[in-house]
Amino acid sequence: MSENFKQLPEELQLATSAHVKYIQSLDTRKDEYDYWLTEHLRLNGLYWGLTSLHLLGHPDALPRAETIDFVLSCQHESGGFGAAPGHDAHMLSTVSAVQILAMVDAFDELESRGKGKAQVGKYIASLQNRQTGTFAGDEWGEEDTRFLYGAFNALSLLGLLHLVDVDKAVNHIAACANFDGGYGVSPGAESHAGQIFTCVAALTIAGRQDLVDKERLGRWLSERQIAGGGLNGRPEKKEDVCYSWWVLSSLEMIGKTHWIDKDQLIAFILRCQDPERGGISDRPGDMVDVWHTVFGLAGLSLLRYPGLEPVDEVYCMPKSTTARVLGR
């Protein structure tokens, strides 16, 4: 496939420098309404942007010290992190905080200046329902397999997975499996590519891929590719760049990426980028955002697009980071 990259027309080459500048500009738009409208995503957005920069081979494009300062400013006494200073602690922003600190190799700063790894682990563990094994997003109790995966992701990076009941969580994931091989948000819910990623990745972290029906799941995931090369999240839905990650990472985990047309997917993702101002959108011609940028780049990395750092299909972080943190 590598020779095919050279045959791509110029407009389908990755605009690396434009993407770097786009991500660097995101925190300079404080006079724009959208900046404050998205404050509830600030820590998540920093993770998306930083991961993008690492995959693009520019890990130092954001200032490390300021990055660490901002992350620690979002931490609560409980150990959890809010989306921005003054926001309530939540599982999703806590996971992003752990991932960011892992990428910039700053767990020592968490110990010396923050509340420490043990307190973060205690916060995450407090969100598990010990009866069912599921996890809530915050103290108010909404439960979702996204939060279960997030807990496994962050706790494993911190070396604290033993703080939760892994077996009960695994049993809950097994109960979310469907006849088509996929997984829903809860038992009985329809299969969805995003939930499939969270369930398969959590099972992978737990060392329980034996519970996955790989043939049936691979078939369902490969059917997400539609005319034009893009992937959708459910049958009869439009294609979207973000599923270049949710679908492809799951296929990678079960060893079935060869079941889709990789060249068509590469071309679709590259048609969604803004080659002049940077960033990637959900579909060609739409407005770019950092969410679709990271998942488009992560998809291209899984597709072995040249010039990108390898991404870890379980953690959505550079493999160099997970190798250092997890010692593998």
Buried (B, 14 or more C-beta within 10 A) or exposed (E): EEEEBEEBEEEBBBBBEBBBBBBBEBBEEEEEEEBEEBBBBBBBBBBBBBBBBBBBEBBEBBEBEEBBEBBBBBBBEBBBBBBBEEBBBBBBBBBBBBBBBBBBEBBEBBEEEBBBBEBBBBBBBBBBBEEBBBBBBBEEEEBBBBBBBBBBBBBBBBEBBEBBBBEBBBBBBBBBBBEBBBBBBBBEEEBBBBBBBBBBBBBBBBEBBEBBBBEBBBBBBBBBBBEBBBBBBBEEBEBBBBBBBBBBBBBBBBEBBEBBEBBBBBBBBBBBBBBEEBBBBBBBEBEBBBBBBBBBBBBBBBBBBEEBBBBBBBBBBBBBBBEEBBEE
